[in-house]
Amino acid sequence: AAKFGPDSVFGLDVVRLTGDATADVKAIQSAQVVVATPEQWDVLSRRWKKRARIQHVQLFVLDQLQFVGPTIEIIASRMRFISSQVKSPIRILGLSNSLANAKVWGFDINHFASRMLAMAKPVYNTVCHQAPDKQPVIVFCPSSKQTQLSAIDLITFALAENTPQKFVLDESLQVALPHDDDEALSHTLSAGVGYVTESMRRANREYVLDLFTSNKIQILLLPHTLAWELQVKAYLVVIMGTQSYDGKEH
């Protein structure tokens, strides 16, 4: 906003999406520059036929392209499709940092979804063994979808051991989401496990973070993209999706 906003030589209207769909739709109506994460734009652009402003995007810039993943591929393909449907030209620009020790990977990598499913139980065991006194735990997941799935897996394992309240730190916990439109979130919170995604309503996000920071729930799951944005602390941090780390190489 400092470089392109109203007080700059360009004088453009710059907005930053928050993840609250209602507020974001209203914000982009008059915006000339929109700043968003891939996940936020994915959610907002799904209903592009009802949002004329999205149909007339002429420059689409993808920053941090070295983190290429399914969400970036989806929104890039969707913007090209929208451009072809409304006959409005669009320029897609990708920006990326250089990668040290870059390597070309073949098809010998295991199926990602299966690897995540197999990693759920080790994460549960790690939390139980490394934080036995119910110390706060943060789990970083590879994607927003996996964040929700992993939260459900953790409470499922606790239920299988007949300890459904294993991760609840405050016995008087009563879950009351500001926007009660996420049944999965309400269910996991009542079991002491919360999760936050970039497309989540801001009020719900702040509510979950408040439960975690006030020591009412033990576990908080986040997509890795929020690692630089949220200021939360924990006794134990688990990073899902890693394969190997070579200290000599890095």
PAPA-310014 format. One record per residue (C-alpha): residue in one letter; x, y, z. Coordinates in steps of 0.1 Angstrom, whole numbers, plus 5000, padded with zeros to 4 digits. Layout:
[node 'a',[X,Y,Z]];
...
This chain:
[node 'a',[5000,5000,5000]];
[node 'a',[5029,5024,5007]];
[node 'k',[5042,5020,4972]];
[node 'f',[5010,5019,4952]];
[node 'g',[4983,5033,4976]];
[node 'p',[4965,5067,4976]];
[node 'd',[4995,5085,4991]];
[node 's',[5019,5072,4964]];
[node 'v',[5026,5086,4929]];
[node 'f',[5003,5058,4916]];
[node 'g',[4973,5067,4937]];
[node 'l',[4958,5032,4935]];
[node 'd',[4933,5016,4959]];
[node 'v',[4951,4986,4975]];
[node 'v',[4933,4961,4996]];
[node 'r',[4945,4930,5014]];
[node 'l',[4921,4900,5018]];
[node 't',[4914,4887,5053]];
[node 'g',[4898,4853,5046]];
[node 'd',[4863,4866,5056]];
[node 'a',[4844,4860,5024]];
[node 't',[4817,4886,5030]];
[node 'a',[4843,4914,5038]];
[node 'd',[4866,4903,5010]];
[node 'v',[4839,4904,4983]];
[node 'k',[4830,4939,4994]];
[node 'a',[4866,4951,4995]];
[node 'i',[4875,4941,4960]];
[node 'q',[4846,4960,4944]];
[node 's',[4866,4992,4943]];
[node 'a',[4901,4978,4946]];
[node 'q',[4926,4982,4918]];
[node 'v',[4953,4961,4935]];
[node 'v',[4944,4930,4956]];
[node 'v',[4969,4913,4978]];
[node 'a',[4960,4877,4989]];
[node 't',[4974,4843,4996]];
[node 'p',[4968,4815,4971]];
[node 'e',[4943,4799,4995]];
[node 'q',[4923,4831,5000]];
[node 'w',[4921,4837,4962]];
[node 'd',[4912,4801,4956]];
[node 'v',[4881,4805,4979]];
[node 'l',[4871,4839,4965]];
[node 's',[4875,4830,4928]];
[node 'r',[4855,4798,4930]];
[node 'r',[4823,4817,4924]];
[node 'w',[4837,4839,4897]];
[node 'k',[4806,4840,4876]];
[node 'k',[4788,4859,4904]];
[node 'r',[4817,4883,4910]];
[node 'a',[4823,4905,4880]];
[node 'r',[4854,4921,4895]];
[node 'i',[4873,4888,4893]];
[node 'q',[4864,4884,4857]];
[node 'h',[4883,4916,4847]];
[node 'v',[4916,4909,4863]];
[node 'q',[4943,4918,4837]];
[node 'l',[4975,4912,4857]];
[node 'f',[4979,4882,4879]];
[node 'v',[5012,4881,4899]];
[node 'l',[5022,4849,4917]];
[node 'd',[5049,4856,4943]];
[node 'q',[5070,4829,4961]];
[node 'l',[5066,4806,4931]];
[node 'q',[5092,4783,4946]];
[node 'f',[5065,4770,4969]];
[node 'v',[5045,4757,4939]];
[node 'g',[5017,4734,4949]];
[node 'p',[4982,4723,4941]];
[node 't',[4966,4756,4952]];
[node 'i',[4988,4778,4930]];
[node 'e',[4982,4755,4900]];
[node 'i',[4945,4756,4906]];
[node 'i',[4942,4794,4907]];
[node 'a',[4965,4799,4878]];
[node 's',[4945,4775,4857]];
[node 'r',[4912,4791,4869]];
[node 'm',[4923,4826,4859]];
[node 'r',[4933,4814,4825]];
[node 'f',[4899,4797,4821]];
[node 'i',[4881,4828,4833]];
[node 's',[4900,4849,4808]];
[node 's',[4890,4826,4779]];
[node 'q',[4854,4825,4789]];
[node 'v',[4849,4863,4793]];
[node 'k',[4872,4871,4764]];
[node 's',[4893,4894,4786]];
[node 'p',[4931,4891,4782]];
[node 'i',[4951,4884,4813]];
[node 'r',[4989,4884,4819]];
[node 'i',[5002,4859,4845]];
[node 'l',[5035,4868,4861]];
[node 'g',[5055,4844,4883]];
[node 'l',[5081,4856,4908]];
[node 's',[5104,4832,4926]];
[node 'n',[5135,4831,4947]];
[node 's',[5165,4810,4936]];
[node 'l',[5166,4776,4952]];
[node 'a',[5199,4764,4967]];
[node 'n',[5208,4728,4960]];
[node 'a',[5179,4724,4935]];
[node 'k',[5172,4689,4925]];
[node 'v',[5150,4673,4898]];
[node 'w',[5126,4648,4915]];
[node 'g',[5113,4618,4896]];
[node 'f',[5082,4598,4902]];
[node 'd',[5098,4578,4930]];
[node 'i',[5082,4600,4957]];
[node 'n',[5055,4582,4976]];
[node 'h',[5019,4592,4972]];
[node 'f',[5014,4623,4993]];
[node 'a',[4979,4616,5006]];
[node 's',[4990,4581,5017]];
[node 'r',[5021,4595,5034]];
[node 'm',[5000,4621,5053]];
[node 'l',[4976,4594,5065]];
[node 'a',[5005,4572,5077]];
[node 'm',[5020,4602,5095]];
[node 'a',[4989,4609,5116]];
[node 'k',[4995,4582,5142]];
[node 'p',[5032,4591,5147]];
[node 'v',[5021,4627,5153]];
[node 'y',[4996,4615,5179]];
[node 'n',[5022,4593,5197]];
[node 't',[5047,4622,5196]];
[node 'v',[5023,4645,5213]];
[node 'c',[5014,4620,5240]];
[node 'h',[5051,4611,5247]];
[node 'q',[5068,4645,5243]];
[node 'a',[5041,4666,5260]];
[node 'p',[5027,4642,5286]];
[node 'd',[5018,4670,5311]];
[node 'k',[4995,4686,5285]];
[node 'q',[5019,4713,5274]];
[node 'p',[5008,4734,5244]];
[node 'v',[5016,4718,5210]];
[node 'i',[5016,4733,5175]];
[node 'v',[5014,4711,5145]];
[node 'f',[5023,4725,5110]];
[node 'c',[5006,4708,5081]];
[node 'p',[5013,4710,5044]];
[node 's',[4979,4724,5034]];
[node 's',[4947,4738,5048]];
[node 'k',[4928,4707,5039]];
[node 'q',[4953,4685,5056]];
[node 't',[4951,4707,5087]];
[node 'q',[4914,4698,5092]];
[node 'l',[4920,4662,5084]];
[node 's',[4948,4659,5108]];
[node 'a',[4928,4675,5136]];
[node 'i',[4900,4650,5131]];
[node 'd',[4926,4621,5131]];
[node 'l',[4940,4633,5164]];
[node 'i',[4907,4633,5182]];
[node 't',[4898,4600,5166]];
[node 'f',[4929,4583,5181]];
[node 'a',[4921,4598,5215]];
[node 'l',[4885,4584,5212]];
[node 'a',[4899,4550,5203]];
[node 'e',[4918,4550,5236]];
[node 'n',[4886,4559,5254]];
[node 't',[4900,4594,5263]];
[node 'p',[4879,4618,5243]];
[node 'q',[4888,4647,5265]];
[node 'k',[4926,4639,5264]];
[node 'f',[4936,4673,5249]];
[node 'v',[4911,4695,5268]];
[node 'l',[4929,4717,5294]];
[node 'd',[4899,4735,5308]];
[node 'e',[4871,4711,5320]];
[node 's',[4846,4740,5318]];
[node 'l',[4853,4746,5281]];
[node 'q',[4822,4755,5262]];
[node 'v',[4827,4759,5224]];
[node 'a',[4807,4788,5209]];
[node 'l',[4821,4799,5175]];
[node 'p',[4813,4834,5165]];
[node 'h',[4803,4820,5131]];
[node 'd',[4788,4785,5137]];
[node 'd',[4792,4773,5101]];
[node 'd',[4821,4748,5106]];
[node 'e',[4809,4717,5123]];
[node 'a',[4842,4700,5121]];
[node 'l',[4859,4729,5139]];
[node 's',[4833,4728,5167]];
[node 'h',[4838,4691,5171]];
[node 't',[4876,4692,5173]];
[node 'l',[4876,4722,5196]];
[node 's',[4853,4704,5221]];
[node 'a',[4880,4676,5222]];
[node 'g',[4908,4701,5228]];
[node 'v',[4922,4703,5193]];
[node 'g',[4919,4735,5173]];
[node 'y',[4929,4744,5138]];
[node 'v',[4933,4776,5118]];
[node 't',[4933,4780,5080]];
[node 'e',[4938,4810,5058]];
[node 's',[4902,4809,5044]];
[node 'm',[4887,4807,5078]];
[node 'r',[4865,4837,5090]];
[node 'r',[4886,4861,5110]];
[node 'a',[4863,4860,5141]];
[node 'n',[4866,4822,5142]];
[node 'r',[4903,4823,5137]];
[node 'e',[4907,4847,5166]];
[node 'y',[4884,4826,5188]];
[node 'v',[4905,4795,5182]];
[node 'l',[4938,4813,5189]];
[node 'd',[4923,4827,5221]];
[node 'l',[4914,4792,5233]];
[node 'f',[4949,4780,5226]];
[node 't',[4968,4810,5241]];
[node 's',[4945,4810,5272]];
[node 'n',[4954,4773,5278]];
[node 'k',[4920,4758,5272]];
[node 'i',[4930,4735,5244]];
[node 'q',[4963,4717,5241]];
[node 'i',[4968,4713,5203]];
[node 'l',[4967,4739,5175]];
[node 'l',[4971,4728,5139]];
[node 'l',[4982,4753,5112]];
[node 'p',[4990,4752,5075]];
[node 'h',[5027,4759,5069]];
[node 't',[5019,4792,5051]];
[node 'l',[5008,4808,5084]];
[node 'a',[5042,4801,5100]];
[node 'w',[5053,4838,5094]];
[node 'e',[5019,4854,5102]];
[node 'l',[5007,4841,5136]];
[node 'q',[5025,4849,5168]];
[node 'v',[5019,4819,5190]];
[node 'k',[5042,4799,5212]];
[node 'a',[5043,4762,5222]];
[node 'y',[5062,4737,5242]];
[node 'l',[5063,4713,5213]];
[node 'v',[5062,4720,5175]];
[node 'v',[5056,4692,5150]];
[node 'i',[5061,4697,5113]];
[node 'm',[5042,4673,5091]];
[node 'g',[5052,4665,5055]];
[node 't',[5090,4664,5059]];
[node 'q',[5109,4635,5044]];
[node 's',[5146,4640,5053]];
[node 'y',[5171,4666,5063]];
[node 'd',[5208,4665,5055]];
[node 'g',[5228,4689,5076]];
[node 'k',[5259,4685,5054]];
[node 'e',[5240,4696,5023]];
[node 'h',[5221,4724,5038]];
